[in-house]
Amino acid sequence: MHPGWPARLAWGPVELHPLRRDDAREWARLRTANEAWLLPWEPSTGLTWSQRHTPAAYRAMRRAASRRARVGTSLPFAVRYEGRLAGQVTVDNVVRGALRSGSLGYWVDQAVAGRGVASLAVALVCDHAFGPVGLHRLQADIRPENGPSRRLVERLGFRQEGLFRDYLDIDGAWRDHLGYALLAGENPRGVLARWRARAPR
């Protein structure tokens, strides 16, 4: 076991928990339905979207994510909204020692976009990463064209630190990314408190 894992996080209608074996069919259905919504931001591969999003693909992804979690290099959370699967938030590439950093990634079902689900889920994970997990820095690398994702991290206090040219192979080509980072202590009352202060009433 590693600090802060496994964990269950929740606030209001949003719950996060480790990936569950029983979610394979629902994950495959959800990802298939969200192809147009998610494809522009996904890593390139030789497989079709439907091939990448079968229940068997979920089980393989879950096994790999669980292995990384067991050795302390990943925090792979499923996101539920009002009890149903609605996305994922992962802190990956966790490095300890002097760096104590991780890379943040997330996606949500288009059907719940605009309700604050993704930003609330990310806020919960940030507080957990800076608290029980003991990280000092979280980095989110976002394509310049992805305005909603950029606004999400900016609302939570992430600062843009630089432009990485041809940084990741995404959607069939090498894409520039903007590097955003948040440090432990930049939101003294917590990232969730910042989110709550800015959430629509």
C-alpha positions as CSV (number, residue, x, y, z in Angstrom):
1,M,0.0,0.0,0.0
2,H,1.1,3.6,-0.7
3,P,0.1,6.8,0.9
4,G,-3.4,7.8,0.0
5,W,-4.3,4.7,-2.0
6,P,-6.8,3.1,-2.3
7,A,-9.2,5.9,-1.6
8,R,-12.8,7.0,-2.0
9,L,-13.5,10.7,-2.4
10,A,-17.0,12.3,-2.5
11,W,-18.8,15.7,-2.3
12,G,-22.4,16.2,-3.2
13,P,-23.4,14.1,-6.2
14,V,-19.9,13.3,-7.3
15,E,-18.0,10.2,-6.0
16,L,-14.5,9.0,-7.0
17,H,-13.2,5.5,-6.3
18,P,-10.7,3.0,-7.8
19,L,-11.7,1.4,-11.1
20,R,-14.1,-1.5,-10.6
21,R,-14.2,-4.7,-12.5
22,D,-18.0,-4.6,-12.8
23,D,-17.9,-1.3,-14.8
24,A,-16.5,-2.8,-18.0
25,R,-19.7,-2.8,-20.0
26,E,-20.8,0.6,-18.8
27,W,-17.3,2.1,-19.5
28,A,-17.3,0.6,-23.0
29,R,-20.8,2.0,-23.7
30,L,-19.9,5.4,-22.3
31,R,-16.7,5.8,-24.2
32,T,-18.3,4.6,-27.5
33,A,-21.1,7.1,-27.2
34,N,-18.5,9.9,-26.6
35,E,-16.2,9.2,-29.6
36,A,-16.7,12.7,-31.2
37,W,-16.4,14.4,-27.8
38,L,-13.2,12.7,-26.7
39,L,-11.3,11.7,-29.9
40,P,-9.5,15.0,-30.5
41,W,-7.8,14.8,-27.2
42,E,-6.9,11.1,-27.1
43,P,-3.5,9.4,-27.9
44,S,-3.0,8.1,-31.4
45,T,-3.2,4.4,-32.0
46,G,-3.6,2.0,-34.9
47,L,-6.9,0.7,-33.5
48,T,-10.3,2.0,-34.3
49,W,-12.3,3.7,-31.5
50,S,-14.6,0.8,-31.2
51,Q,-11.7,-1.7,-30.9
52,R,-10.2,0.5,-28.2
53,H,-13.4,0.6,-26.1
54,T,-14.6,-2.9,-25.6
55,P,-15.2,-4.5,-22.2
56,A,-12.0,-6.5,-22.8
57,A,-10.1,-3.2,-23.4
58,Y,-11.4,-1.8,-20.1
59,R,-10.3,-4.9,-18.2
60,A,-6.8,-4.7,-19.7
61,M,-6.7,-0.9,-18.9
62,R,-7.9,-1.6,-15.4
63,R,-5.3,-4.3,-14.7
64,A,-2.5,-2.0,-16.0
65,A,-3.8,0.9,-13.9
66,S,-4.1,-1.2,-10.8
67,R,-0.5,-2.5,-11.2
68,R,0.7,1.1,-11.3
69,A,-1.4,2.1,-8.3
70,R,0.0,-0.8,-6.3
71,V,3.6,0.4,-6.9
72,G,2.6,4.0,-6.1
73,T,3.1,5.5,-9.6
74,S,-0.6,6.2,-10.3
75,L,-3.9,7.2,-8.7
76,P,-6.6,6.0,-11.2
77,F,-10.1,7.1,-10.1
78,A,-13.5,6.4,-11.7
79,V,-15.9,9.3,-11.5
80,R,-19.6,8.7,-10.7
81,Y,-22.3,11.4,-10.9
82,E,-25.5,10.7,-9.1
83,G,-24.5,7.0,-8.8
84,R,-23.7,6.4,-12.5
85,L,-20.3,6.1,-14.2
86,A,-19.4,9.5,-15.7
87,G,-15.7,9.6,-16.4
88,Q,-12.2,9.2,-14.9
89,V,-9.5,11.3,-13.2
90,T,-6.0,9.9,-13.0
91,V,-2.8,11.2,-11.5
92,D,-0.1,9.3,-13.4
93,N,3.7,9.3,-13.6
94,V,3.9,9.9,-9.8
95,V,7.5,10.5,-8.8
96,R,8.5,10.6,-5.1
97,G,11.8,11.7,-3.7
98,A,12.8,15.4,-4.1
99,L,10.2,16.0,-6.9
100,R,7.0,14.6,-5.4
101,S,5.0,15.3,-8.6
102,G,2.3,13.7,-10.8
103,S,0.6,14.3,-14.1
104,L,-3.1,15.0,-14.1
105,G,-5.6,13.7,-16.7
106,Y,-9.4,13.5,-16.9
107,W,-12.4,13.0,-19.0
108,V,-16.2,13.2,-18.5
109,D,-19.3,12.1,-20.3
110,Q,-20.5,14.9,-22.6
111,A,-24.0,14.4,-21.1
112,V,-22.8,15.9,-17.8
113,A,-20.5,18.5,-19.2
114,G,-21.2,22.0,-18.0
115,R,-22.5,20.9,-14.6
116,G,-19.2,21.2,-12.7
117,V,-18.7,17.5,-12.5
118,A,-15.2,17.5,-14.0
119,S,-13.9,20.5,-12.1
120,L,-15.3,19.1,-8.8
121,A,-13.8,15.7,-9.4
122,V,-10.4,17.3,-10.2
123,A,-10.6,19.5,-7.1
124,L,-11.2,16.5,-4.9
125,V,-8.3,14.6,-6.5
126,C,-6.0,17.7,-6.1
127,D,-6.7,18.0,-2.4
128,H,-6.2,14.3,-1.9
129,A,-2.9,14.3,-3.9
130,F,-1.6,17.3,-1.8
131,G,-2.9,15.8,1.4
132,P,-2.7,12.1,2.1
133,V,-0.7,11.2,-1.0
134,G,1.9,13.8,-0.1
135,L,2.6,15.3,-3.5
136,H,4.0,18.8,-4.0
137,R,3.2,19.5,-7.6
138,L,0.5,18.5,-10.2
139,Q,1.0,19.1,-13.9
140,A,-1.7,19.2,-16.5
141,D,-0.7,19.3,-20.2
142,I,-3.5,20.6,-22.4
143,R,-3.8,21.3,-26.1
144,P,-4.1,25.1,-26.8
145,E,-7.3,24.4,-28.7
146,N,-9.0,22.8,-25.7
147,G,-10.6,25.8,-24.2
148,P,-12.9,24.1,-21.7
149,S,-10.1,22.1,-20.2
150,R,-7.9,25.1,-20.0
151,R,-10.6,27.1,-18.2
152,L,-11.2,24.2,-15.8
153,V,-7.6,24.1,-14.5
154,E,-7.3,27.9,-14.5
155,R,-10.5,28.1,-12.3
156,L,-8.8,25.7,-9.8
157,G,-5.7,27.8,-9.6
158,F,-3.3,26.1,-12.1
159,R,-0.8,28.4,-13.7
160,Q,0.4,28.2,-17.3
161,E,4.1,27.6,-17.2
162,G,5.1,27.0,-20.8
163,L,4.5,25.7,-24.3
164,F,5.7,22.2,-25.2
165,R,6.1,22.0,-29.0
166,D,5.1,18.7,-30.7
167,Y,4.8,17.3,-27.3
168,L,2.4,14.3,-27.6
169,D,1.1,12.2,-30.4
170,I,-2.6,12.9,-30.2
171,D,-5.4,12.2,-32.7
172,G,-3.0,11.2,-35.5
173,A,-0.3,13.9,-35.2
174,W,2.3,15.5,-32.9
175,R,0.5,18.3,-31.0
176,D,1.7,21.3,-29.1
177,H,0.6,21.4,-25.4
178,L,0.4,24.1,-22.8
179,G,1.9,23.0,-19.4
180,Y,-0.1,24.0,-16.4
181,A,0.9,23.3,-12.8
182,L,-0.5,23.7,-9.3
183,L,1.7,23.5,-6.2
184,A,0.7,22.3,-2.7
185,G,-0.1,25.3,-0.6
186,E,-1.2,27.6,-3.4
187,N,-4.7,27.2,-2.2
188,P,-4.3,27.3,1.6
189,R,-7.9,26.4,2.3
190,G,-7.9,23.7,-0.4
191,V,-8.8,23.3,-4.0
192,L,-12.3,22.1,-3.2
193,A,-12.9,25.3,-1.2
194,R,-11.7,27.3,-4.2
195,W,-14.1,25.4,-6.4
196,R,-17.0,25.9,-4.0
197,A,-16.3,29.7,-3.9
198,R,-16.6,29.9,-7.7
199,A,-19.3,27.3,-8.3
200,P,-22.6,28.6,-9.7
201,R,-25.3,29.2,-7.1
